[in-house]
Amino acid sequence: MNASAGNSTPLCYSIKSPPFNLSYLPTVASAYFPAIFCAVGLISNLIAFVVLVKSFLQGHSRSRSSFLIFLGGLVVTDFMGLLVTGSIVVTFRFTNFNWRSLDPYCHFCNFMGMSMVFYGLCPLLLGAAMAVERFIGINCPFARSTSTPKSRTVSMVLMVWFIAGCIALLPLMGIGSYHIQRPGSWCFFNISFEGNDQVFSLLFSVVGLMCIAVSFLLNTISVVTLIKVYHEVEMMVQLILIMVIASICWCPLLVYTVQTVLSKAKTEDKFLLLYIRFATWNQILDPWVYILFRRAVLKKIYPRFDMSRGSIMTLTGIKPVIYQ
């Protein structure tokens, strides 16, 4: 559906249409923000990917290898998200191309909106999936040691991508809609209390908030279980930090969306853009969790810290099975 009802204006330009007056957005709309964010984020994720590949090639238990697959999926998702959305935003901010002339039928805008939703939900869904995987590994160690975690983990990562992709496609099927957003450099779904836009706005926010809630609940239980055990501390530290970063970066946008829809208020462009900037930091900070909070780095910070003492499986009387 490319045109709004009752006129020939393409749907993505039916609410807001470029060019926009940017005088009221002097700071957050600066071209330097997306350029710096994109460059720092891409470099950080590349470094993290190299670190993860080296760690994976060193050989680990199946539990550790499974966790590294999740981290790899998260790094790839963050990198591609920054590459796809960042390149569009940076190009616009430095060339100021005419979006309506370039994209008269909203195909490009729909792609941008889909990318924003897909690459936004993926880290939250992956964080929840990682929390579930660690919860099962810690609280059901025997079942975890006799299963096929690598193939299962790959399947879980693919399933997360599939679910996020299906949600991102909903506006193209009439549930929600993608629109150009001020300052005219990006597209996102319409946050509104009307019709199907309300349904999609609440769906996006509820899914994101549920992922954060699941991560918080299961990670808390796992940490309590491991409170006197040093086994898998490295993984739990990384998982907790990923959860905290996702919560801080995404909760402002998710809560703002729910609040705007339920209160039937008008979307404030300045706040929306600011909260999107917060969410972007998720993709920039995530890789530094893997870079800085590795076993080798933690041992340098606290040499007396012994992570090999007392695995959860030995506490439950199950002999751990190590796979190389």
C-alpha positions as CSV (number, residue, x, y, z in Angstrom):
1,M,0.0,0.0,0.0
2,N,1.9,3.0,-1.3
3,A,-0.7,5.8,-1.1
4,S,-2.7,7.1,1.8
5,A,-6.4,7.0,1.6
6,G,-8.1,9.8,-0.2
7,N,-5.1,11.3,-2.0
8,S,-2.1,10.4,-4.1
9,T,0.5,11.0,-1.4
10,P,2.7,7.9,-0.8
11,L,1.9,6.5,2.6
12,C,5.4,7.0,4.1
13,Y,5.0,10.8,3.4
14,S,1.4,11.1,4.4
15,I,2.1,12.3,8.0
16,K,5.5,14.0,7.6
17,S,7.0,15.1,4.4
18,P,10.5,16.4,3.6
19,P,12.2,18.9,3.5
20,F,12.0,19.6,7.2
21,N,12.9,22.7,9.2
22,L,15.7,21.6,11.4
23,S,16.2,24.8,13.4
24,Y,14.5,23.3,16.5
25,L,16.8,20.3,16.4
26,P,20.2,21.9,16.5
27,T,22.2,19.3,18.4
28,V,20.7,15.8,18.1
29,A,20.2,16.3,14.4
30,S,23.9,17.1,13.7
31,A,25.5,15.1,10.9
32,Y,28.4,14.3,13.2
33,F,26.3,12.2,15.6
34,P,25.5,9.4,13.1
35,A,28.9,9.5,11.5
36,I,30.8,9.1,14.8
37,F,28.3,6.5,16.1
38,C,28.6,4.5,12.9
39,A,32.4,4.6,12.7
40,V,32.9,3.7,16.3
41,G,30.3,1.0,16.3
42,L,31.6,-0.7,13.2
43,I,35.2,-0.7,14.4
44,S,34.2,-2.0,17.8
45,N,32.2,-4.9,16.4
46,L,35.0,-5.8,14.0
47,I,37.4,-6.0,16.9
48,A,34.9,-8.0,18.9
49,F,34.4,-10.4,16.0
50,V,38.2,-11.1,15.8
51,V,38.3,-11.7,19.5
52,L,35.4,-14.1,19.4
53,V,36.9,-16.0,16.4
54,K,40.2,-16.4,18.2
55,S,38.5,-17.6,21.3
56,F,36.3,-20.1,19.4
57,L,39.3,-21.5,17.5
58,Q,41.2,-22.2,20.8
59,G,38.7,-24.9,21.7
60,H,36.4,-25.0,24.6
61,S,33.7,-27.0,26.3
62,R,30.5,-27.4,24.4
63,S,28.9,-25.0,26.9
64,R,31.5,-22.3,26.1
65,S,31.3,-22.9,22.4
66,S,27.5,-22.5,22.5
67,F,27.8,-19.2,24.3
68,L,30.4,-18.0,21.7
69,I,27.9,-18.8,18.9
70,F,25.3,-16.6,20.6
71,L,27.9,-13.8,21.0
72,G,28.9,-14.2,17.3
73,G,25.3,-13.9,16.2
74,L,25.0,-10.7,18.3
75,V,28.1,-9.2,16.9
76,V,27.1,-9.9,13.3
77,T,23.6,-8.5,14.0
78,D,25.0,-5.3,15.6
79,F,27.6,-4.9,12.8
80,M,25.0,-5.3,10.0
81,G,22.6,-3.1,11.8
82,L,25.1,-0.2,11.9
83,L,26.3,-0.8,8.4
84,V,22.8,-0.8,6.8
85,T,21.1,1.9,8.8
86,G,24.2,4.0,9.5
87,S,25.2,4.2,5.9
88,I,21.8,5.5,4.9
89,V,21.7,8.1,7.7
90,V,25.3,9.3,7.2
91,T,24.8,9.6,3.4
92,F,21.7,11.7,3.8
93,R,23.3,14.0,6.4
94,F,26.3,14.8,4.3
95,T,24.6,14.9,0.8
96,N,21.1,16.0,1.8
97,F,19.6,14.1,-1.0
98,N,15.9,14.6,-1.9
99,W,14.3,11.6,-0.3
100,R,11.0,12.0,-2.1
101,S,12.7,12.2,-5.5
102,L,14.9,9.3,-4.8
103,D,12.1,7.1,-3.3
104,P,8.7,8.2,-4.7
105,Y,7.0,4.9,-3.9
106,C,8.4,4.4,-0.4
107,H,10.3,1.3,-1.2
108,F,13.6,2.7,0.2
109,C,11.7,4.1,3.3
110,N,10.1,0.8,4.0
111,F,13.4,-1.0,3.8
112,M,14.9,1.5,6.2
113,G,12.0,1.1,8.6
114,M,12.2,-2.7,8.4
115,S,15.9,-2.5,9.1
116,M,15.4,-0.3,12.1
117,V,12.8,-2.7,13.6
118,F,14.7,-5.9,12.7
119,Y,18.2,-4.8,13.9
120,G,16.5,-3.2,17.0
121,L,14.6,-6.3,18.1
122,C,17.4,-8.9,17.3
123,P,19.7,-7.9,20.2
124,L,16.9,-7.9,22.7
125,L,15.6,-11.3,21.5
126,L,19.2,-12.7,21.4
127,G,19.7,-11.4,25.0
128,A,16.6,-13.3,26.1
129,A,17.6,-16.4,24.2
130,M,21.1,-16.3,25.8
131,A,19.6,-15.9,29.3
132,V,17.3,-19.0,28.6
133,E,20.3,-21.0,27.4
134,R,22.4,-20.2,30.4
135,F,19.5,-20.8,32.8
136,I,19.0,-24.3,31.3
137,G,22.8,-25.0,31.4
138,I,23.1,-24.0,35.1
139,N,19.9,-25.4,36.5
140,C,19.6,-28.5,34.3
141,P,23.3,-29.5,33.9
142,F,22.8,-33.1,33.1
143,A,20.3,-32.4,30.3
144,R,22.6,-29.6,29.0
145,S,25.7,-31.9,28.9
146,T,24.0,-34.7,27.0
147,S,22.2,-32.5,24.3
148,T,23.6,-31.0,21.1
149,P,24.1,-27.4,22.1
150,K,26.0,-26.2,19.0
151,S,23.2,-27.1,16.5
152,R,20.6,-26.0,18.9
153,T,22.3,-22.7,19.5
154,V,22.6,-22.1,15.7
155,S,18.9,-22.9,15.4
156,M,18.0,-20.5,18.2
157,V,20.0,-17.7,16.5
158,L,18.3,-18.4,13.2
159,M,14.9,-18.5,14.9
160,V,15.5,-15.1,16.5
161,W,16.4,-13.6,13.1
162,F,13.2,-15.2,11.7
163,I,11.0,-13.8,14.4
164,A,12.5,-10.3,14.2
165,G,12.1,-10.5,10.4
166,C,8.4,-11.5,10.6
167,I,7.7,-8.6,13.0
168,A,9.5,-6.1,10.7
169,L,7.4,-7.3,7.7
170,L,4.1,-6.7,9.5
171,P,3.8,-3.0,8.4
172,L,4.0,-4.1,4.8
173,M,1.0,-6.4,5.4
174,G,-1.1,-3.5,6.8
175,I,-0.3,-3.9,10.5
176,G,1.4,-0.6,11.2
177,S,3.2,1.6,8.7
178,Y,6.6,3.0,8.1
179,H,7.1,6.8,7.7
180,I,9.8,9.3,7.1
181,Q,11.0,10.8,10.4
182,R,12.6,14.2,11.2
183,P,15.3,15.4,10.4
184,G,14.5,13.4,7.2
185,S,17.4,11.0,7.4
186,W,15.6,7.9,8.5
187,C,12.3,6.0,8.5
188,F,10.6,4.2,11.4
189,F,7.1,2.9,12.2
190,N,4.4,5.4,13.1
191,I,4.0,5.6,16.9
192,S,0.3,6.3,17.1
193,F,-2.8,5.4,19.1
194,E,-4.9,4.9,15.9
195,G,-5.8,1.7,14.1
196,N,-3.1,-0.8,13.2
197,D,-0.4,1.7,14.0
198,Q,-1.4,1.3,17.6
199,V,-1.2,-2.5,17.4
200,F,2.3,-2.5,15.9
201,S,3.6,0.2,18.3
202,L,2.4,-1.8,21.3
203,L,3.7,-5.1,19.7
204,F,7.2,-3.7,19.2
205,S,7.4,-2.3,22.7
206,V,5.9,-5.3,24.5
207,V,8.2,-7.7,22.7
208,G,11.2,-5.6,23.7
209,L,10.1,-5.1,27.3
210,M,9.3,-8.8,27.6
211,C,12.8,-9.8,26.4
212,I,14.4,-7.4,29.0
213,A,12.1,-8.9,31.7
214,V,12.9,-12.5,30.8
215,S,16.7,-11.7,30.7
216,F,16.5,-10.0,34.1
217,L,14.5,-12.8,35.7
218,L,16.5,-15.7,34.4
219,N,19.9,-14.0,34.8
220,T,19.1,-13.1,38.4
221,I,18.2,-16.8,39.2
222,S,21.4,-18.0,37.4
223,V,23.5,-15.5,39.4
224,V,21.9,-16.6,42.7
225,T,22.6,-20.2,41.8
226,L,26.3,-19.4,41.0
227,I,26.8,-17.1,44.0
228,K,29.4,-19.5,45.5
229,V,30.6,-21.1,42.3
230,Y,33.3,-19.7,40.0
231,H,32.5,-21.9,37.0
232,E,31.1,-19.9,34.1
233,V,31.6,-16.6,35.8
234,E,33.1,-15.1,32.6
235,M,29.9,-15.9,30.7
236,M,27.6,-14.7,33.4
237,V,29.5,-11.4,33.7
238,Q,29.2,-10.8,30.0
239,L,25.5,-11.8,30.0
240,I,24.7,-9.5,32.9
241,L,26.4,-6.6,31.2
242,I,24.7,-7.3,27.9
243,M,21.4,-7.2,29.8
244,V,22.2,-4.0,31.7
245,I,23.3,-2.2,28.5
246,A,20.2,-3.3,26.6
247,S,17.9,-2.2,29.4
248,I,19.5,1.2,29.7
249,C,19.7,1.8,25.9
250,W,16.3,0.5,24.9
251,C,13.9,1.1,27.8
252,P,13.6,4.9,27.1
253,L,12.3,4.2,23.6
254,L,10.2,1.2,24.5
255,V,8.5,3.0,27.5
256,Y,8.1,6.2,25.5
257,T,6.3,4.3,22.8
258,V,3.9,2.6,25.2
259,Q,3.3,5.8,27.1
260,T,2.6,7.8,23.9
261,V,0.2,5.2,22.5
262,L,-1.7,4.7,25.7
263,S,-1.9,8.4,26.6
264,K,-3.0,9.2,23.0
265,A,-0.3,11.9,22.9
266,K,1.4,13.3,19.9
267,T,4.9,12.0,19.2
268,E,7.6,14.5,20.0
269,D,10.3,14.4,17.3
270,K,13.0,15.6,19.6
271,F,12.4,12.9,22.2
272,L,12.0,10.2,19.5
273,L,15.3,11.1,17.9
274,L,17.0,11.3,21.3
275,Y,15.7,7.9,22.4
276,I,16.8,6.4,19.0
277,R,20.3,7.7,19.8
278,F,20.1,5.9,23.1
279,A,19.2,2.7,21.4
280,T,22.0,3.1,18.9
281,W,24.5,3.0,21.8
282,N,23.5,-0.7,22.4
283,Q,25.2,-1.7,19.2
284,I,28.3,0.3,20.1
285,L,28.7,-0.8,23.7
286,D,27.8,-4.5,23.2
287,P,31.1,-5.5,21.5
288,W,33.2,-3.9,24.3
289,V,31.6,-6.4,26.7
290,Y,33.3,-9.2,24.8
291,I,36.5,-7.3,24.3
292,L,37.1,-6.1,27.9
293,F,35.4,-8.7,30.0
294,R,37.2,-11.9,28.8
295,R,38.9,-14.4,31.1
296,A,42.3,-13.1,30.2
297,V,41.4,-9.5,31.0
298,L,39.6,-10.5,34.2
299,K,42.6,-12.5,35.4
300,K,44.9,-9.5,34.8
301,I,42.6,-7.2,36.8
302,Y,42.2,-9.8,39.6
303,P,45.0,-12.4,39.3
304,R,43.8,-14.3,42.4
305,F,40.4,-14.9,40.8
306,D,40.1,-18.6,40.1
307,M,37.3,-19.4,37.6
308,S,38.1,-23.1,37.4
309,R,37.0,-23.9,40.9
310,G,33.8,-25.8,41.6
311,S,31.6,-26.1,38.5
312,I,27.9,-26.3,38.9
313,M,27.9,-29.9,37.7
314,T,30.3,-31.0,40.5
315,L,28.0,-29.5,43.0
316,T,25.1,-31.5,41.7
317,G,27.1,-34.7,41.7
318,I,27.3,-35.0,37.9
319,K,30.6,-35.5,36.3
320,P,31.2,-32.7,33.8
321,V,31.6,-33.8,30.1
322,I,34.2,-31.8,28.3
323,Y,34.1,-31.7,24.5
324,Q,36.9,-30.2,22.4
